[in-house]
Amino acid sequence: MVMMNKEDFKTILKKDKKIIDRAFEEKFKDDNPLNEALRYATDSGKRIRPILFLESYKMLTKKSYLNDEIIEMALNIEMIHAYSLVHDDLPSMDNDDLRRGKPTVHKKFGEDIAILIGDSLLNLAFENSLNLAKNGQRFLDASLYLSKASGIDGMIKGQVYDLRRNLEIDLSYILEVYKNKTSRLFMAACVMAGLLNGLSEDKLKALENYAYYLGLSFQIQDDLLDKNEKNELNILSCKSLDEANSLLLDFNNKAKENINKFKNNDFHIYLIDYLTERTK
């Protein structure tokens, strides 16, 4: 078997991103009055979460072919991510003016449209999920996991904890926020792929653990890159720079321990280092 190298990894990232980008262009191309704003809300980003899903699915099936149903499931994950960013940026939440170097959705289209865009993305994700569930129980199980990950015991819980944090916070509180705001969608991407492939409970747990630690590492790296941001929750509010880097390394190692339980995992091993060595 030919082993993957770093250039192969980067090629896969670009190829998968193009798949997601083209699918969104197709989805929002008609004359619906919200489509301009929907395209704006979904036309950028690294696409890490849907790529994580696609590559987990490919790892488990040992096939490179992705049918329309699998691509739609990947879009559902990204639409939920995009909705959460649109709503997080609102004045009543984080009150951000910029996202990825351009005006946030509410700054460009107004707060009323931004709320509706977030609502539209969330509803469309589950409309698609229910439609895919007609194909069988495995799609239903995957969609249910995604729903729980993005709901009141997942991403929404994390946002509440973030908004209602006290001035004095400890590491356990921060990790609880990061687990729900960030890791839960990473976990959904991997576990959904496992559910679609009928994995055993122990294999699903290994995938879930891998994604949990990957998400924590991703968020801690964000904190290290944004260490001068005063208004955001940050690991450096309770840990030194050296301690944070040590924690990052520990989470990376735990992610690798779990993904090493699977064959054909080269992409995921590279992804762990890629996400925590990035500079933006």
Secondary structure by P-SEA (a helix, b strand, c coil): cccccaaaaaaaaaaaaaaaaaaaaaaccccccaaaaaaaacccccaaaaaaaaaaaaaaaccccccaaaaaaaaaaaaaaaaaaaaaacccccccccccccccccccccaaaaaaaaaaaaaaaaaaaaaaccccaaaaaaaaaaaaaaccccaaaaaaaaaaccccccaaaaaaaaaaccaaaaaaaaaaaaaaacccaaaaaaaaaaaaaaaaaaaaaaaaaaccccccccccccccaaaaaaaaaaaaaaaaaaacccccaaaaaaaaaaaaaccc
